[in-house]
């Protein structure tokens, strides 16, 4: 779960520090959201 928070933090950093790389940061944010959603869904399934 903490790894997903790190991914989200990296995506936010990329968005703030490098506005010219917005597509890459958005892709990172989507991937991080997918990881968080997958882990949360697995947790609910148990």
N, C-alpha and C positions, 0 to 999 in steps of 0.2 A: 504494500500500500504506500509506503514511503517513497518508493521509486517513482510512482505516478506523480506524487507531489513534486519531486525533483524535475520530472519532465515538464510539468506545468510551469514551474518556476523558470526553467530554461526558455520555454516558449515566451513567457512574459518578458524575460530579459532580452530575448532576440527582438521582440516587438518594440521595446523601449529604446534599446541601444542602436538598433539597425533598422530604421523605418523603411529603408530601401529593400529589406529582405522580408517584407510582410508576407508574401506567399509562403515562404519557408516556415516562418513562425506560425502561420495559420495551420500549415500541415502538421507541425509539431504539436500544436494545441489539439488538433483533431485526433492525432494518434494518442496523446495523453488522455484525452477524454474517453477514447475507445478502451484504453487500458483500465481506467478507473471504472467505467461502466461494466466491463467484463468481470473485474474483481468483485464489484458490488453485487452483480447478478449471481456470481458463483457463491458469494457469501449468503445471499438470500435463499439459494437453492438448497443449501445445507440446512 
